[in-house]
Amino acid sequence: MIQKLHHNAYRCRDSEETRGFYEDFLGLPLVGTLEISQTKSRRDTQTLHTFYRLDDGSHLAFFEAPDMPFEFKPQHDFDLHIALEVGREALDAMFTKGKAAGIETRGVSNHGFIDSIYFRDPNGYVIELCCKREGHDSQMDPASNGAREKLQRWTQTKQAA
């Protein structure tokens, strides 16, 4: 049975630039670094894999692989974003910190069950910091929120079009 997220991994342009954002700005400590010189398929590479720990013990990880082409582009929120939970005081403080640091900072957005702010990291990824609003847990309870029924209705409507 799946217990929890260990890490999500993404490509990065520059490991030190990425470290500056995730460790210095967001406050996630760099806890692991793997230098990879050969892939499991025995291809030679010069890749650095870094890990940043969240308070729950999970990690965000990045690969800097200069020898492997990758198109870095600013991501649209709907394409890819990384949402991290914080308390309300931290949300407000990080909004102010982002603006003061000149980092692209958007929000605060009220999504009904969470409030969110958004940054763009040095690789073009959208980072969402969110805090739970009152009623969050009941709105995220599939026993009462109709999530499955809404998905089925969506699928049926899409197939009928």
C-alpha positions as CSV (number, residue, x, y, z in Angstrom):
1,M,0.0,0.0,0.0
2,I,1.3,3.5,-0.8
3,Q,2.1,5.3,2.4
4,K,3.1,8.9,1.3
5,L,5.0,10.8,-1.3
6,H,8.8,10.4,-1.0
7,H,9.7,12.9,-3.8
8,N,8.7,14.4,-7.0
9,A,11.5,15.1,-9.4
10,Y,11.9,17.8,-12.1
11,R,14.6,19.0,-14.4
12,C,16.5,22.2,-13.6
13,R,18.8,24.5,-15.6
14,D,21.3,25.1,-12.8
15,S,21.5,23.3,-9.5
16,E,22.9,26.3,-7.5
17,E,20.2,28.7,-8.9
18,T,17.6,26.1,-8.1
19,R,19.0,25.7,-4.6
20,G,18.9,29.4,-4.0
21,F,15.1,29.5,-4.7
22,Y,14.1,26.3,-2.9
23,E,16.5,26.6,0.1
24,D,17.2,30.3,0.5
25,F,13.8,31.7,-0.6
26,L,11.3,28.9,0.3
27,G,13.3,27.5,3.3
28,L,13.4,23.9,2.1
29,P,16.8,22.5,3.2
30,L,19.0,20.7,0.7
31,V,19.3,17.2,2.3
32,G,20.7,15.0,-0.5
33,T,22.8,15.2,-3.6
34,L,23.6,12.4,-6.0
35,E,26.2,12.7,-8.7
36,I,25.2,10.4,-11.5
37,S,27.9,9.4,-14.0
38,Q,26.2,6.4,-15.6
39,T,22.5,5.7,-16.1
40,K,20.9,2.3,-15.4
41,S,21.0,1.7,-19.1
42,R,24.8,2.2,-18.9
43,R,24.8,5.6,-20.8
44,D,27.5,7.9,-19.6
45,T,26.2,11.2,-18.2
46,Q,27.2,14.0,-15.9
47,T,24.0,14.6,-13.9
48,L,23.4,16.1,-10.5
49,H,20.3,15.0,-8.5
50,T,19.3,17.2,-5.5
51,F,16.7,16.8,-2.8
52,Y,14.9,19.4,-0.7
53,R,13.0,18.2,2.4
54,L,9.5,19.4,3.4
55,D,8.4,19.3,7.0
56,D,6.5,16.1,6.5
57,G,9.6,14.2,5.4
58,S,8.8,14.3,1.7
59,H,11.1,15.9,-0.9
60,L,11.2,18.0,-4.0
61,A,14.0,16.8,-6.2
62,F,15.8,18.1,-9.3
63,F,18.0,16.8,-12.0
64,E,20.6,19.0,-13.7
65,A,21.6,17.1,-16.8
66,P,23.4,19.4,-19.2
67,D,24.1,16.6,-21.6
68,M,20.4,15.8,-22.2
69,P,18.3,18.3,-24.2
70,F,15.3,19.7,-22.3
71,E,13.0,22.5,-23.2
72,F,12.6,24.8,-20.2
73,K,9.5,27.0,-20.7
74,P,7.3,28.9,-18.3
75,Q,4.6,26.5,-17.3
76,H,0.9,27.5,-17.2
77,D,-0.8,26.7,-13.9
78,F,-3.0,24.1,-15.7
79,D,0.0,22.4,-17.3
80,L,2.2,22.0,-14.2
81,H,2.4,23.5,-10.8
82,I,3.8,22.3,-7.4
83,A,1.4,23.1,-4.5
84,L,2.9,23.2,-1.0
85,E,0.8,23.7,2.1
86,V,1.6,26.4,4.6
87,G,-0.2,28.1,7.5
88,R,-1.9,31.5,7.0
89,E,0.9,33.5,8.6
90,A,3.5,31.9,6.4
91,L,1.3,32.5,3.3
92,D,1.1,36.2,4.0
93,A,4.8,36.5,4.9
94,M,5.9,34.6,1.7
95,F,3.7,36.9,-0.4
96,T,5.5,39.9,1.0
97,K,8.9,38.2,0.7
98,G,8.3,37.3,-2.9
99,K,7.3,40.8,-3.9
100,A,10.2,42.3,-2.0
101,A,12.6,39.9,-3.7
102,G,11.4,40.8,-7.1
103,I,10.1,37.2,-7.8
104,E,7.0,36.9,-9.9
105,T,4.4,36.7,-7.2
106,R,0.6,36.3,-7.7
107,G,-2.4,36.0,-5.4
108,V,-3.9,35.8,-2.9
109,S,-6.5,33.6,-4.7
110,N,-9.5,32.3,-2.8
111,H,-10.4,28.8,-4.1
112,G,-13.1,28.2,-1.6
113,F,-11.3,25.5,0.3
114,I,-7.8,27.0,0.2
115,D,-6.1,30.4,-0.3
116,S,-3.1,30.4,-2.6
117,I,-0.2,32.5,-3.8
118,Y,2.0,31.7,-6.8
119,F,5.7,32.1,-7.6
120,R,7.7,31.1,-10.7
121,D,10.9,29.3,-9.9
122,P,14.2,29.8,-11.9
123,N,13.2,26.9,-14.2
124,G,9.8,28.2,-15.2
125,Y,7.8,26.0,-12.8
126,V,4.8,27.5,-11.0
127,I,5.1,27.1,-7.2
128,E,1.8,27.4,-5.3
129,L,1.8,28.0,-1.5
130,C,-1.6,27.3,-0.1
131,C,-3.3,27.4,3.3
132,K,-6.5,25.6,4.2
133,R,-9.7,27.6,4.7
134,E,-12.4,26.7,7.1
135,G,-14.4,23.7,5.8
136,H,-11.4,22.4,3.8
137,D,-11.7,18.8,5.1
138,S,-15.4,18.5,4.4
139,Q,-15.0,19.9,0.9
140,M,-12.2,17.3,0.2
141,D,-14.3,14.4,1.6
142,P,-15.4,12.2,-1.3
143,A,-18.1,10.6,0.9
144,S,-20.0,13.9,0.8
145,N,-18.6,16.2,-1.9
146,G,-19.7,14.2,-5.0
147,A,-16.3,14.1,-6.6
148,R,-16.9,10.8,-8.4
149,E,-20.3,11.8,-9.7
150,K,-18.8,15.1,-11.0
151,L,-16.1,13.2,-12.8
152,Q,-18.6,10.8,-14.3
153,R,-20.8,13.7,-15.4
154,W,-17.8,15.5,-16.9
155,T,-16.8,12.3,-18.8
156,Q,-20.3,11.7,-20.1
157,T,-20.7,15.3,-21.3
158,K,-17.3,15.2,-23.0
159,Q,-18.1,11.9,-24.8
160,A,-21.5,13.3,-25.9
161,A,-19.9,16.3,-27.6
